[in-house]
Amino acid sequence: MKTIRSRFALLATAIAGLAGAQAQDPLPSWNDTAPKHAIVAFVGKVTKEGSADFVPPAERIATFDNDGTLWCEKPLPVQIFFILDRVRALAPQHPEWKDREPFASLLKGDLQGSLSGGEPALLEMLAATHAGMTTEEFEKIVKDWIATAKHPATKRLFTGMVYQPMLELLAYLRANGFKTFIVSGGGVEFMRAFAEKTYGIPPEQVVGSSGKLQFEMKDGKPALIKLPALNFNDDKEGKPIGIQTYIGRRPIAAFGNSDGDLQMLQWTGAGSGPRFALYVHHTDAVREFAYDRHDPDQKLDKGLDEAAAKGWTVVNMKDDWKNIFPAAP
């Protein structure tokens, strides 16, 4: 009996030691490869008081692209699925759409036909589905949609298509005094509806593309009405402008996955003192999607070249991430 108790005690000690080791690892979904080492080294460097590289907490700004960096963007960015679903939902109120592109193709089930008009067609559908309501009404629509909308291939909720390693990274940075921001080409009102619950990033720390707003009195109460006109495009060279306009501090760390994020990483890296820039490279065709230089929509071409030239960190999803998505509930 004593021997059995001793064995149980040893087993319990081993389990406790394993649990302790896991608890001490802030990035358990990252393999023990160069990107993880680079992140931990950078955070350790800028948070070590008294060192030449110490950065005060107020200046520890980290910016993240959203689509393809924090969650899956294939086969289409999530907001496009939202737009398409809204067209279908609103179609009974717009009988003229049956004979008008890009709406007619979509309502006939021809998704590719509806998107064949490129950016102008998408912008027309966006204006038709996002404008003419208050910001509060739009927020509720997005929250109701995101609560049930699922990825067409995996059948997981879109909020289950977030990258577990990036969730861990966000938490790790915040635990070390960083303020984390989303800086994305996606619609700012769209992202603000779910960013806090999904990523722990509050609405005021989301920078995105925006439509124009108009102040009105509606039913005797003040309201902000969404208009069918672009106010600011937070993509490519727009990202550093958005950072300066809405954040007011140059980040010391920036994270992206495409050439649309290149200017944000360049702007971040050009500052004085320690800097960190990271690209998520989509290399895992089995667990996610593989694409980079020649992708027609989310190209990572110039960014890979600049990362190699400047020593930026590039995450190879296939090799550097143990897990891609959170465990299914």
VOTIVEX-805429 format. One record per residue: residue number from 1; y, x negated, z negated of N, C-alpha, C, CB in turn. Coordinates in steps of 0.2 Angstrom, whole numbers. Each point is the difference from the previous one (the first is absolute). Glycine has a CB too. Example, Ala and Ser with C-alpha at 12.3 -4.5 7.8 and 13.67 -1.06 7.14 Angstrom:
2
     i     nc2     nc1     nc3    cac2    cac1    cac3     cc2     cc1     cc3    cbc2    cbc1    cbc3
     1     -28     -66     -39       6       4       0       6      -4       0      -6       9      -6
     2      11      -7      10       6      -4      -1       5       4      -3      -3      -6      10
This chain:
329
     i     nc2     nc1     nc3    cac2    cac1    cac3     cc2     cc1     cc3    cbc2    cbc1    cbc3
     1      -6      -4       0       6       4       0       6      -4       0      -6       9      -6
     2       6     -15       2       6      -4       0       1      -3       6      -3      -3     -12
     3      -2       1      16       0      -3       7       3       5       4     -10      -7      -2
     4       8      13       2       3       5       5       8       1      -2     -11       6       1
     5      12      -6      -7       7       1      -2       4      -6       2      -3       7     -10
     6       1     -13      10       3      -6       2       1       1       8      -5      -7     -10
     7       0       9      13       1       1       8       5       5       1     -12      -3       2
     8      12       8      -5       6       5       1       7      -3      -2      -9      10      -2
     9       9     -13      -3       6      -3      -2       3      -5       5      -3       1     -12
    10      -2      -5      15       2      -5       5       2       4       7      -8      -9      -5
    11       5      14       6       1       4       6       7       3      -1     -12       3       2
    12      14       0      -8       6       3      -1       6      -5       0      -6       8      -7
    13       4     -14       5       5      -5       0       2      -2       8      -4      -5     -11
    14      -2       4      15       1      -1       7       4       5       3     -10      -6       0
    15       9      12      -1       3       6       3       8       0      -2     -11       7       0
    16      12      -8      -6       7      -1      -3       4      -5       3      -4       5     -10
    17       0     -11      11       3      -6       4       2       2       7      -6      -8      -8
    18       1      11      11       2       2       7       6       5       1     -13      -2       2
    19      13       7      -7       5       4       0       7      -3      -1      -8       9      -4
    20       8     -14      -1       6      -3      -1       2      -4       6      -3      -1     -12
    21      -1      -3      15       2      -3       6       2       4       5      -8      -8      -2
    22       5      14       3       3       5       5       7       2      -2     -12       3       3
    23      13      -2      -9       6       3      -3       6      -5       1      -6       7      -8
    24       4     -14       8       5      -5       1       2      -1       7      -5      -5     -10
    25       1       7      15       1      -1       7       5       6       2     -11      -6       2
    26      17       4       0       5       5       2      -2       3       7       9      -5      -8
    27     -13       1      12      -1       2       7      -7       0       1      11      -5       3
    28     -15      10      -6      -7      -1       0      -3       2       7       0       3     -12
    29       4       0      16      -3       2       7       2      -5       5       1      12      -3
    30       2     -18       1       1      -5       4      -5      -6       0      12       3      -1
    31     -15      -5       6      -4      -6       0       3      -6      -3      -7       5       9
    32       4     -10     -11       3      -6      -3       1      -5       5      -6       2     -10
    33      11       0      15       2      -4       6       7      -1      -1      -9       5       7
    34      11      -8      -1       7      -3       0       6       5      -2      -4      -9       8
    35       4      15      -5       5       5      -1       1       2      -7      -2       4      11
    36      -4      -3     -15       0       1      -7       3      -5      -4     -10       7       1
    37       8     -13       1       3      -6      -4       7      -1       1     -11      -6       2
    38      13       7       4       8       0       2       4       5      -4      -3      -4      12
    39       0      10     -12       4       5      -4       0      -2      -7      -4       9       8
    40      -1     -10     -11       0      -2      -8       4      -6      -1     -11       5      -1
    41      11     -10       6       4      -6      -1       7       2       0      -9      -7       5
    42      11      11       0       7       2       1       3       4      -6      -2       0      12
    43      -2       5     -15       2       4      -5       1      -5      -7      -6      10       5
    44       1     -14      -5       0      -5      -6       6      -4       0     -12       0      -1
    45      14      -3       7       6      -4       1       6       3      -2      -6      -6       9
    46       7      12      -6       7       4      -1       1       3      -7       0       2      12
    47      -6      -1     -16       1       3      -6      -1      -5      -6      -5      10       5
    48       5     -17      -3      -1      -5      -6       7      -2      -2     -11      -4       5
    49      13       7     -11       7      -2      -3       0      -7      -1       1      11      -5
    50       5     -14       7       2      -7      -1      -2      -4       6      -2       1     -12
    51      -2       2      17      -1      -4       6       5       0       5     -12       2      -2
    52      12      -6       7       5       0       5       0       5       5       0     -12      -1
    53      -6      16       1      -1       5       5       0       7      -4      -7      -8       7
    54       9       8     -13       1       6      -4       5       5       3      -4      -6     -10
    55       2      12      11       4       5       3       1       6      -5      -4      -3      12
    56      10       4     -14       1       6      -5      -3       6       2      11      -6      -4
    57     -13      10       0      -3       7       2       4       4       4      -6       0     -11
    58      13       0      10       4       4       4       0      -2       8       7       2     -10
    59      -9      -8      11       0      -2       7      -7       0       3      10      -7      -3
    60     -15       9      -1      -7       0       3      -1       7       4      -4      -7     -10
    61       6       6      16       0       6       4      -6      -1       5      13       2      -1
    62     -17       3       2      -6      -1       5       0       6       4      -7      -7      -8
    63       7       6      15       1       6       5      -7       0       4      13      -1       0
    64     -15       7       1      -6       2       3       1       5       6      -7      -3     -11
    65       4       1      17      -1       5       5      -5       5      -3       3      -9      10
    66      -3      15      -7      -5       5      -2      -6       0       5      10       7      -5
    67      -9      -4      11      -5       1       5      -3      -7       2       5      11       4
    68     -12     -11      -6      -4      -6       2       1      -6      -5       2       3      12
    69       2      -2     -17       1      -5      -5      -2       3      -7       9      -5       6
    70      -7      11      -7      -3       3      -7      -5       5       2      11      -2      -5
    71     -11       5      11      -5       5       1      -2       0       8       3       7     -10
    72      -8      -4      12      -3       0       6       5       3       5     -12       0      -4
    73      13      -3      10       4       3       5      -3       2       7       9      -7      -5
    74     -16       6       5      -4       2       6      -4       6      -1       0     -13       3
    75      -1      17       2       2      -1       7       7       1       1     -12       3       3
    76      15       1      -8       8       1       1       3      -1      -7      -2       8      10
    77       8      -9     -11       3       0      -6       0       7      -3       8     -10       3
    78      -9      10     -10      -1       6      -3       6       5       1      -6      -6      -9
    79      12       4      10       5       5       1       0       3       7       7      -7      -7
    80     -10       4      11      -2       3       7      -5       6      -1       3     -11       6
    81      -8      10     -10      -4       5      -1       3       6      -3      -9      -8      -2
    82      14       7      -3       4       5      -3       4       4       5       1      -7     -11
    83       2       3      16       4       3       5      -4       5       4       8     -10       0
    84     -14       8       2      -4       4       4      -3       6      -3      -3     -11       6
    85       2      10     -13      -2       6      -3       5       5      -1      -8      -7      -6
    86      14       4       5       6       5      -1       2       4       7       4      -8      -9
    87      -5       4      14       0       4       7      -4       6       0       3     -11       6
    88     -10       9      -8      -5       6       1       2       5      -5      -9      -8       3
    89      12       7      -9       1       5      -5       6       4       2      -4      -8      -9
    90       9       5      12       6       3       2       0       4       7       6      -9      -7
    91     -12       8      11       0       2       6       1       8       1      -8     -10       2
    92       5      14      -7       1       7       1       7       2       0     -11       2      -6
    93      16      -6       3       7       2       0       3      -3       6       0      -1     -13
    94      -3      -2      17       3      -3       6      -5       1       6       6      -9      -7
    95      -6      15      10      -4       2       6       2      -4       6      -2      11      -5
    96       8     -14       5       2      -4       6      -4      -6       0      12       5       0
    97     -14      -8      -5      -4      -6       0      -6       0       4       4      -2     -11
    98      -7       8      12      -6       0       4       1      -2       7      -4      10      -6
    99      10     -10       9       2      -2       6       4      -6       1      -1      11       3
   100       2     -15      -9       5      -5       0      -3      -6      -3       9       8      -2
   101      -9     -14       5      -2      -6      -2       5      -3      -5      -7      -2      11
   102       4      -2     -16      -7      -2      -1      -4       5      -4       4     -12       0
   103      -1      17      -2      -3       5      -4      -6       3       3      11       2      -5
   104     -11       0      12      -5       4       3      -6      -4       0       8       5       8
   105      -8     -11      -6      -7      -4       0      -3       0      -7       5      -7       9
   106      -1       6     -14      -3       0      -7      -3       6      -2       9      -8      -3
   107      -6      14       5      -2       6      -2      -6       2       4      11       4      -3
   108     -12      -7       9      -7       1       4      -5      -5      -2       7       3       9
   109      -6      -7     -15      -5      -5      -2       0      -7       3      -6      10      -2
   110      11     -11       6       1      -6       4       5      -5      -4      -3       6      11
   111       0     -10     -16       4      -4      -4       3      -5       4      -7       2      -9
   112       3      -6      14       3      -5       4       5       2       4     -11      -5       0
   113      10      11       3       5       3       5       7       1      -4      -9       5       7
   114       9      -3     -13       6       2      -4       3      -7      -2      -5      10      -4
   115       2     -15       4       3      -7      -2       1      -4       6      -6       0     -11
   116       4       2      17       1      -4       6       8      -1       1     -11       4       5
   117      15       0      -7       7       0       1       3      -6      -4       1      12       2
   118      -5     -15      -6       3      -6      -4       4       2      -6      -1      -7      10
   119       6       2     -11       5       1      -6       4       7       1       0     -13      -2
   120       3      14       8       4       6       1      -4       6      -2       6      -5       9
   121     -12       6      -7      -4       6      -2      -1       0      -7      -6       0      11
   122       4      -5     -14      -1       0      -7       6       2      -4      -9      -9       1
   123      15       6       1       6       1      -3       2       8       0       4     -12       3
   124      -6      15       3       1       7       1      -4       4      -5       3      -2      12
   125      -9       0     -13      -4       4      -4       2      -1      -7     -10      -1       8
   126      12      -5     -10       3      -2      -7       6       4      -1      -4     -11       1
   127       9      12       3       6       4      -1      -2       7      -1       6      -8       7
   128     -11      11      -3      -2       7       0      -3       1      -7      -1       1      13
   129      -3      -6     -16      -4       2      -6       4      -3      -6     -10       0       7
   130      15      -4      -7       3      -3      -6       7       3      -1      -7     -10       2
   131      10      13       2       7       2      -1       0       8      -1       4      -9       8
   132       2      11     -10       2       7      -2      -2       2      -6      -1       2      12
   133      -1      -6     -17      -2       2      -7       3      -5      -5     -11       5       5
   134      11      -3     -11       3      -4      -5      -5      -6      -2       6      10      -5
   135      -3     -15       2      -4      -6      -2      -6       2      -5      10      -7       2
   136      -8      12      -6      -5       3      -5      -6       3       4       9       1      -9
   137      -7       4      14      -5       3       3      -5      -5       4       8      10       1
   138      -5     -15       2      -4      -5       4      -4      -3      -5       9      -2       8
   139      -7       0     -14      -4      -4      -5      -6       4      -2      10      -6      -4
   140      -9      13       3      -6       4      -2      -5       0       6       8       7      -8
   141      -5      -6      14      -5       0       6      -4      -6       0       8       7       6
   142      -5     -13      -6      -4      -6       0      -5      -1      -6      10      -5       6
   143      -8       7     -12      -4       0      -6      -6       4       1      10      -3      -7
   144      -9       9      10      -6       5       1      -4      -3       5       7      10      -3
   145      -4     -13       8      -5      -2       6      -4      -6      -2       9       4       8
   146      -5      -9     -12      -4      -6      -1      -5       1      -6      10      -7       3
   147     -10      12      -6      -5       2      -5      -7       1       3      10       4      -8
   148     -10      -1      14      -6       2       3      -2      -4       7       2      11      -6
   149       3     -14       9      -1      -3       7      -4      -6       0      11       4       3
   150     -16      -4       2      -5      -5       0       0      -4       6      -7       7      -7
   151       5     -13       6      -1      -5       6      -5       3       5       4     -10      -7
   152      -3      10      13      -4       3       5      -7      -3       1      10       3       6
   153     -10     -10      -8      -7      -4       1      -4       0      -7       6      -7       9
   154      -2       5     -14      -4      -1      -7       0       7      -4       4     -12       0
   155       0      17       2       0       6      -4       2      -1      -7      -9       5       7
   156      12     -10      -9       3      -1      -6       7       2       0      -7     -10      -2
   157      10      12      -4       7       2       0       4      -6       3      -2       8     -10
   158       7      -7      13       5      -6       2       2      -4      -6       4       7      10
   159      -3      -4     -16       1      -4      -6      -6      -4      -2       9       9      -3
   160     -15      -8       5      -5      -4      -1      -1      -5       5      -6      10      -6
   161      10     -11      11       0      -5       5       5      -5      -2      -3       8       9
   162       5      -9     -15       4      -5      -2      -4      -6      -1       8       8      -6
   163      -5     -14       6      -4      -6      -1       0      -2      -7       3      -4      11
   164      -9       4     -14      -1      -2      -7       3      -7      -2     -11       7       0
   165      10     -12       4       3      -7      -1       7       1      -1      -9      -6       6
   166      13      10      -2       7       0       0       2       4      -6       1      -1      12
   167      -5       6     -14       2       4      -7       0      -5      -5      -5      11       4
   168       0     -15      -4      -1      -5      -6       6      -5       1     -13       1       0
   169      15      -3       6       5      -5       0       7       3      -2      -6      -5      10
   170       7      12      -9       6       3      -2       0       0      -8       0       7      11
   171      -5      -5     -14      -1       0      -7       1      -7      -3      -8      10       1
   172       5     -15       2       1      -7      -2       7      -2       0     -12      -2       4
   173      16       3       1       7      -2       1       4       4      -5      -2      -2      12
   174       1       8     -13       4       4      -5      -2      -2      -7       0       9       7
   175      -6     -11      -9      -2      -3      -6       4      -7      -1     -11       6       0
   176      13      -9       5       4      -6      -1       7       0       2     -11      -5       3
   177      14      11      -4       7       1       0       3       1       7       0      -7     -10
   178      -4       8      15       2       2       6       2       7       1      -7      -9       5
   179      12      11      -1       1       6       2      -2       1       7      10       1      -7
   180     -14       4       9      -4       0       6       4       6       4     -11      -4      -5
   181      12       3      12       3       4       4      -4       1       6      11      -3      -4
   182     -11       9       7      -3       2       7       6      -1       4      -9       8      -4
   183       8     -12      10       5       0       5      -3       1       7       7      -8      -7
   184      -7      14       9      -4       2       6       3       4       5      -9       0      -8
   185       7       0      14       2       3       6      -1       8      -1      -1     -10       7
   186      -4      12     -11      -1       7      -2       6       3      -3     -12      -3      -1
   187      11      10       2       6       4      -3       1       0      -7      -2       7       9
   188       8      -9     -12       1      -1      -7      -2       6      -4       9      -8       3
   189      -7      14       0      -1       6      -4      -8       2       0      11       4       3
   190     -14      -6       2      -8       1       0      -3      -4      -5       1       2      12
   191       1      -9     -12      -4      -5      -5       2       2      -7       0      -9       9
   192       6      11     -10       2       1      -7      -4       6      -3      12      -4       3
   193     -14       8       1      -4       6      -3      -7      -2      -3       5       7       9
   194      -7     -13      -8      -7      -2      -2       0      -7      -3      -5       8       8
   195      10     -12      -7       0      -7      -1      -1      -2      -8       7      -2      10
   196      -4       6     -14      -1      -1      -7      -7       1      -3      13       3      -1
   197     -15       3       3      -7       2      -2      -5      -5       3       3      12      -1
   198      -2     -14       7      -5      -4       4       0      -8      -2       1       9       9
   199       5     -11      -9       1      -7      -1       4      -2      -6       0      -1      12
   200       2       5     -16       4      -1      -6       7      -3       2     -10      -3      -6
   201      13       5      12       6      -2       2       5       6       0      -5      -9       7
   202      10      10     -11       4       6      -1       4       1       7       1      -2     -13
   203       2       8      14       4       2       6       5      -5       1      -3      12      -2
   204       7     -14      -3       6      -4       1      -2      -7       2       6       7      -8
   205     -12      -9       8      -2      -7       3      -4       1       6      -1      -4     -12
   206       2       9      16      -3       1       7       6       0       5     -10       7      -5
   207      10     -12       9       5       0       6      -4       1       6       7      -9      -6
   208      -4      14      10      -4       2       6       5       2       5     -10       3      -6
   209       7      -1      12       4       3       5       3       7      -2      -6      -6       9
   210      12       8      -7       2       6      -3       4       4       5       1      -5     -11
   211      -1      12      11       3       5       4       7       1      -4     -11       5       5
   212      16      -2      -1       6       2      -3      -1       6      -4       6      -5      10
   213      -2       5     -15       0       6      -5       7       3       0      -8      -6      -7
   214       8      12       5       6       4       0       1       4      -7       0       1      13
   215       5      -1     -16       1       4      -6       2       7       1       3     -11      -6
   216      -6      16       3       1       7       1       0       3      -6      -4       0      12
   217       7       6     -12      -2       5      -6      -5       5       3      12      -2      -5
   218     -18       2       2      -5       4       2      -2       5      -6      -4      -9       8
   219       5      16      -6      -1       5      -6       4      -2      -6     -12       2       5
   220      18      -4      -4       4      -2      -5      -1      -6      -4       1      12      -1
   221      -5     -16       4      -2      -6      -4       1      -6       5      -8       6      -7
   222      10     -12       5       1      -6       4      -7      -2       3      10      -4      -6
   223     -10       2      12      -7      -3       3       2      -5       5      -6      11      -2
   224       1     -15       3       0      -5       6      -5       2       5       3      -9      -8
   225       0      10      14      -4       3       6      -1      -6       4       5      11      -1
   226     -12     -11       3      -2      -6       5       2       2       7     -10      -3      -7
   227      13      -1      11       3       1       6      -5      -4       5      12       2      -4
   228     -12       1      11      -4      -3       5       3      -6       3      -5      11       2
   229       7     -16      -6       4      -6       3      -2      -6      -4      10       7       4
   230     -11     -13      -1      -2      -6      -4       6      -3      -3      -9      -2       8
   231       8       0     -14       6      -3      -4      -1      -7       0       1      10      -7
   232      -8     -13       5      -1      -7       0      -7      -1       1       9      -1      -8
   233     -10      -4      13      -7      -2       2      -2      -6      -4       1       5      11
   234      -5      -5     -16      -2      -5      -4      -6      -4       2       4       6      -9
   235      -3      -9      15      -6      -4       3       3      -6       3      -7      11       3
   236       3     -16      -2       1      -6       3       7      -3      -3      -6       3      11
   237      11      -4      -7       6      -3      -3       4       5      -5       1      -7      11
   238      -3      13     -10       3       5      -5      -3      -1      -7       1       8       9
   239      -6     -12     -10      -3      -1      -7       5      -4      -4     -12       1       4
   240      14      -7      -2       4      -4      -4       7       4      -1      -5     -10       4
   241       7      14       1       6       4      -1      -1       5      -6       3      -2      12
   242      -9       6     -11      -2       5      -6       0      -4      -6      -6       7       8
   243       3     -12      -9       0      -4      -6       6      -1      -3     -10      -6       3
   244      15       3       1       7      -2      -2       4       7      -2       0     -11       7
   245      -1      16      -3       4       6      -1      -3       4      -6       2       1      12
   246      -8      -1     -13      -3       5      -5      -3      -4      -7      -2       8      10
   247       1     -14      -9      -3      -4      -6       6      -4      -2     -12       0       4
   248      15      -4       0       6      -4      -2      -2      -7      -2       5      10      -3
   249     -12     -12       3      -2      -7      -2      -5      -2       5       2       2     -12
   250      -2      -8      14      -5      -3       5      -7       0      -4       9      -7       7
   251     -14       9      -5      -7      -1      -3      -2      -7      -1      -3      11       5
   252      -1     -12     -10      -3      -7       0      -7       0       3       7      -3     -10
   253     -10       9      11      -6       1       3       0       6       4      -6      -5     -10
   254       2       4      16       0       6       5      -7       0       3      12      -1       2
   255     -14       7      -1      -7       1       3       0       5       6      -5      -2     -12
   256       2       0      17      -1       5       6      -6      -1       4      12      -1       1
   257     -13       4       5      -6      -1       4       1       0       7      -5       6      -9
   258      12      -5      11       1       0       7       7      -4       2      -7      11       1
   259       8     -11       6       6      -3       2       6       4      -2      -6      -5       9
   260       5      11     -11       5       4      -2       3      -2      -7      -5       9       7
   261       1     -13     -10       2      -3      -7       3      -7       0      -9       8      -5
   262       9     -11      11       1      -7       1       7      -1      -3      -7      -1      10
   263      12       5      -8       7      -2      -2       1       1      -8       4       4      11
   264      -8       0     -14       0       1      -7      -3      -6      -4      -1      12       1
   265      -4     -15       2      -3      -6      -2       4      -6       1     -11       5       2
   266      14      -5       4       5      -6       1       6       0      -5      -3       1      13
   267       6       5     -14       6       1      -4      -2      -2      -7       4       9       7
   268     -10      -7      -9      -2      -2      -7      -1      -8      -1      -6      11      -1
   269       2     -14       6      -1      -7       0       6      -4       1     -11       3       4
   270      16       0      -1       6      -4       1       5      -1      -7       0       4      12
   271      -2      -1     -17       4      -1      -6      -1      -6      -4       0      12      -1
   272       4     -14      -4      -1      -6      -3      -6       1      -6      12      -3       2
   273     -14      -2      -4      -5       0      -6      -7       2       3       9       3      -8
   274     -14      -2       3      -7       2       2       0       6       4      -4      -6     -10
   275       0       7      16      -1       5       4      -7       1       2      12      -1       4
   276     -14       8      -3      -7       1       2       0       6       5      -4      -3     -12
   277       1       1      17      -1       5       6      -8       1       2      12      -3       4
   278     -14       9      -3      -7       1       1      -1       5       5      -2      -3     -12
   279      -3       2      17      -2       5       5      -7       2      -2       8      -5       9
   280      -9      11      -8      -7       3      -1      -2       0       8       2       7     -11
   281      -8     -11      12      -2       0       7      -7       4       0       5     -12       1
   282      -5      17       3      -5       5       1      -6      -3       4       9      10      -1
   283     -14     -12      -3      -5      -4       4      -7       4      -2       7     -11      -1
   284      -7      16      -2      -6       3      -2      -2       6       3       2      -5     -11
   285      -5       5      17      -2       6       4      -5       4      -3       3      -6      10
   286      -7       4     -15      -5       4      -3       3       4      -6      -9      -9       3
   287      12       6      -7       3       4      -6       7       3       1      -6      -8      -7
   288       9       6      12       7       3       2       1       0       8       5      -4     -12
   289       0       0      14       1       0       7       2      -8       2       3      13       1
   290      -5     -15       5       2      -7       2       5       0       5     -11      -4      -3
   291      17       1       2       5       0       5       6      -5      -2      -2      12       3
   292       5     -15       2       5      -4      -1       5      -2       6      -8      -5      -8
   293       7       0      12       5      -2       5       1       5       5      -3     -12      -3
   294      -3      15       6       1       4       6       0       7      -2      -6      -9       6
   295       7      11     -12       0       7      -2       6       4       3      -7      -2     -10
   296       7       7      14       6       3       3       5       3      -5      -7       2      10
   297       4       0     -16       5       3      -4       2      -4      -6      -5      10       3
   298       0     -14      -6       1      -4      -6      -1      -7       1      -3      10      -7
   299       6     -13      11      -1      -7       3       2      -5      -6       2       3      12
   300      -7      -8     -13       2      -6      -4      -1      -6       4      -4       6     -11
   301       9      -8      14       0      -5       5       5      -6      -2      -4       8       9
   302      10      -6      -8       5      -5      -2      -1      -2      -8       8       5       9
   303     -10       0     -13       0      -1      -7      -6      -5      -2       4      12      -1
   304      -9     -12       5      -6      -5      -1       3      -7       1      -9       9       3
   305      12      -9       3       3      -7       2       5      -2      -5      -2       3      12
   306       6       1     -15       5      -2      -5      -3      -2      -6       9       7       6
   307     -14      -3      -8      -4      -1      -6      -3      -7       0      -2      12      -2
   308      -1     -14       7      -3      -7       1       5      -5       0      -9       5       6
   309      15      -4      -3       5      -5       0       4      -1      -7       1       3      12
   310      -1       2     -15       4       0      -7      -4       0      -6       9       6       6
   311     -16      -6      -5      -4       0      -6      -1       6      -4       3     -12       0
   312      -1      18       3      -1       6      -3      -7       2      -1      11       4       5
   313     -12       0     -10      -7       2      -2      -3       5       5       2      -3     -12
   314      -8       3      15      -3       5       4      -6       2      -3       5      -5      10
   315      -6      12     -12      -6       2      -3      -5       2       6       7       4     -10
   316     -12      -7      10      -6       2       4      -4       6      -3       0     -12       6
   317       1      18      -4      -3       6      -4      -7      -1      -1       9       7       4
   318     -13      -9       1      -7      -1       0      -2      -5      -5       0       3      12
   319       3      -9     -12      -2      -5      -4       3       0      -7      -1      -7      10
   320       8       9     -11       3      -1      -6       0       6      -5       7      -7       7
   321      -9      13      -4       0       6      -5      -8       2      -1      12       4       5
   322     -13      -3     -12      -7       2      -1      -1       8       1       0      -9      -9
   323       6      12       8       0       7       1       6       2       4      -6       3     -11
   324       6       2      15       6       2       4       3       6      -3      -5      -5      10
   325       1      10     -11       2       6      -3      -2       1      -7       0       5      12
   326       3       0     -16      -2       1      -6      -7       4       0      12       1      -4
   327     -16      -2      -2      -6       4       0       1       7       1      -5      -9      -7
   328       1      12      11       0       8       1       0       3      -7      -5      -1      12
   329       9       6     -13       0       4      -6      -7       4      -1      13       1       0
